[in-house]
Amino acid sequence: MESITVKPPIVQIRNLSKSYRRGSQDIPVLMDINFDIGEGDFIALMGPSGSGKSTLLNLLAGIDKADSGQIMIGGVDITSLSETELAGWRSANIGFIFQFYNLIPVLTAFENVELPLLLTRLSRKERREHVETALRLVNLADRMDHYPSQLSGGQQQRVAIARAIITDPVILVADEPTGDLDKVSAIEILNFIDRLNHEFGKTVIMVTHDPRAAEKARLIRHLDKGVLSSG
Amino acid sequence: MIIRNAFRHKMRTILTIVGVAIAVLAFGLLRTLVGLWYLGVESSSATRLVTRNSISLVFTLPISYKDRISRVRGIEAVSWGNWFGGVYIDPKNFFPNFAVEPKSYLELYPEFVLSPDQKAAFLLDRKGAVAGRKLAAKYGWKVGDQITLKGTIFPGQWDFILRSIYRGAQKSTDETQFFFHWDYLNETLKKTVPRRADQVGYYMIGVSRPDQAAEVAVSVDRLFRNSLAETLTETEKAFQLGFVSMTEAIMIAIKIVSYVVIVIIMAVAANTMAMTARERLGEYATMKTLGFGARHIAVLVFGESVIISAVGGGMGVLLTFPAAHWIKTALSQYFPIFSVSASTVCLEMLAALIVGVVAALFPTWRGATIGIADGLRRIG
């Protein structure tokens, strides 16, 4: 086991392994991964396609199950949670930023951001206040009634960021957040993520191919053929 | 969100709704047709019996049986008649027409409502006839008109004076019948074909209580056992069922077709919903990522399917009424009554609901059980 930060670890990964079955063959994707992430860290996971970056991110975010090993996040062993418990845990602790924004096309920007709050006990008025604040934060207060198809890629990703932070999660996971954006929009999105890390103390775990995106991270870890190495 | 999802692909949704509407409409009309086929049976009186020749309805009974029948205990009234089988101007102008003993017939069939003065005029005029309201309206007949029927069973031109136009006491009463004095038929036959005179096609018997029907039927048939014309007495319902059973195979086929229509649209709707759910697996995965559970996804898919089917079903039900009206108007000689019953409307809505539920089963299961990582891989 290695320690990569002096801050108290919010994420502790121990002996994590994952493989996929293709036909009769087991293809190992992650092999005996061990590392910690401190609270407020901004870590970039890099590596070639098929190296296991997204799989590791999915396991950390509780949207996939490991074959073996343990993932402790904020003192909770998420590998031991049931699907229902994981759903509740995710909604409270994890904010997701996807490469293709993953907005619901039939909902406006406001409604997309509001979506995670529908699972909380907040009143309609409280939800509105939260959503307006989040959209103001990403400079989209004037676009809240627009549908995703009426927004540019950069604007859609900003809506996705607002949705990711709306429940005030401890950890933000971003899977190639700039992968579908032009250079200007990519810089803008990276600045937003950086701001969330610096100003709001969010722990950010970002998978990226883009070295310029990785430069924003304080730590870079490389994955190759399922094995983690420090950058 | 369910409603917005339902109309996301407008053309696809509209076509599915139209498909469901047409299927429900077809189902409703076919069920109405089947129901009407049995309407005569259902509207039969429990206190009326029919006595006919035991060999077949084609064979007649002597008029002399009347007095012996009327003496049987439990019998309150006896009437008689013949199926006349006349056509008006052209053979395609078909409507049921009978020669009946008018006074007793009207007493036994109170569902044919005649105004008192018209009734009196009919009873007094031996060449008088009565037509149902719909029949009179169809041919533009008015009271006082002379109507000539061409006999098919009883050859010749038969002239009648329309003395009354009856209306049905109930909605289900057939208002397309035509009847006239049996005496007119019989007296004419005495002159033209004497061997066919004094013969009746059937007797109609009124009993005071329904529970007497079986006993009376046995007593009547016993009277004429081993005679030249043995009788078969049965309740009016059984008599009507005898006709219906001749065409039962057709009715069964129509029933099957009505169900097949629903099964076909069920397959079409299921395919649409499966396509829809497949396209949205990424969105369902995203929602699950945000913390929504399988139950939420199931409600989304299920709700969408049920809404589409309900809208289509509602349209189908609404269309059934004008369609039934059109059938009743345009094909009145075949369907004098074509009313959509409340039970048919309920069946239509049930069929639409079943289509929605069945169509949603697989897509709901697929959406609810999709792994998040699998679903997210479908985006991009």
Interface residues (C-beta under 8 A of the other chain):
Chain A: T55 N58 A61 I63 D64 E83 T84 A87 G88 R90 S91 A92 F96 F98 Q99 F100 N102 I104 P105 V106 L107 L115 P116 L119 R163 D180
Chain B: M1 R4 N5 R8 G282 E283 T286 M287 K288 T289 L290 G291 F292 G293 A294 G371 I372 A373 L376 I379 G380
